Amino acid sequence: MGVMNGEVELNVPASKAWEIFKTNELIKKVNPSFLANAEYLEGDGRPGSIRLVKLGPGENTYGGQSKQRIEEVNEEPGSGVLQMKYKVVEGEIKKMYDPYTVTFSFRGDEKKNRCIAGWRAEYQPLSPNVAPPETARDVALRFIKAIEDFYVSSNFLATNCN
């Protein structure tokens, strides 16, 4: 089983980055060319929920969509880390890796209005010719970094998400 990690610093409080990440109506506004839509087909974001993510025209490395089953969620106030772990159950990436599990996390200092966003993939290539998911990591981190631009823009302020 392979493991790959990445992280990026955001000038956004962890609680706000988390709210944007987990809320379908917000995350799809971050960068529609990367992520065109996100919706829960089953559940509401708690473990066992099924989330369908449709990639936008600017990102088609792994096909058009991915169906994810939420495995774990930690959003306890004061825990220091807000995170979601999901397993890809359908999509192009599933044709290269099985299993393919991703954890997104946000940890930070609310007083400094910044956080570290983390990405971790655990994966098993289906063939020795399949490379580690470096492109998936890079795309995910670029998208998460875009949360910062969204947060400081009028797009976020217009949502009145306090």
QUIPE-V778338 format. One record per pair of residues at least 12 apart in sequence whose C-alpha atoms are under 6 Angstrom apart, sorted by the first residue. I is the first residue (numbers start at 0). J is the second residue. D is the distance in Angstrom with one decimal. If there is no record, write none. Layout:
BEGIN
I|J|D  I|J|D
END
This chain:
BEGIN
0|122|5.7  0|123|5.0  1|121|5.7  1|122|5.2  2|120|5.6  2|121|4.6  3|119|5.7  3|120|5.3  4|118|5.7  4|119|4.4  5|117|5.9  5|118|5.2  6|116|5.5  6|117|4.3  6|118|6.0  7|115|5.8  7|116|5.4  8|114|5.9  8|115|4.5  9|113|5.6  9|114|5.3  9|147|5.9  10|113|4.3  11|112|5.3  11|113|4.5  12|109|5.3  12|112|4.3  12|113|4.7  12|114|5.8  13|105|5.4  13|106|5.7  13|107|5.5  13|114|5.2  23|37|5.3  23|38|5.9  29|146|5.9  29|149|5.5  31|55|5.9  32|55|4.5  32|56|5.4  32|57|4.7  33|54|5.7  33|55|4.6  33|57|5.2  33|58|5.1  34|54|4.4  34|55|4.8  35|53|5.6  35|54|5.3  35|55|4.5  36|52|5.9  36|53|5.1  37|51|5.6  37|52|4.5  38|50|5.5  38|51|5.4  46|69|4.9  46|70|4.9  46|71|5.3  47|69|5.3  48|68|5.7  48|69|5.3  49|67|5.6  49|68|4.6  50|66|5.8  50|67|5.1  51|65|5.9  51|66|4.5  52|64|5.5  52|65|5.3  61|91|5.3  61|92|5.8  62|91|5.5  64|90|5.9  65|89|5.7  65|90|4.5  66|87|5.9  66|88|5.6  66|89|4.9  67|85|5.9  67|86|5.5  67|87|4.5  67|88|5.6  68|85|5.4  68|86|5.3  69|85|4.3  70|84|5.4  70|85|5.0  71|83|5.7  71|84|5.0  79|106|5.8  80|105|5.6  80|106|4.5  81|104|5.5  81|105|5.2  82|103|5.5  82|104|4.1  83|102|5.6  83|103|5.5  84|101|5.6  84|102|4.1  85|100|5.6  85|101|5.5  86|99|5.9  86|100|4.3  87|99|5.8  95|124|5.9  95|125|5.5  96|122|5.9  96|123|5.1  96|124|4.4  96|125|5.3  97|123|5.3  98|122|5.4  98|123|5.6  99|121|5.8  99|122|4.4  100|120|5.5  100|121|5.2  101|119|5.5  101|120|4.4  102|118|5.7  102|119|5.1  103|117|5.5  103|118|4.8  104|116|5.5  104|117|4.9
END
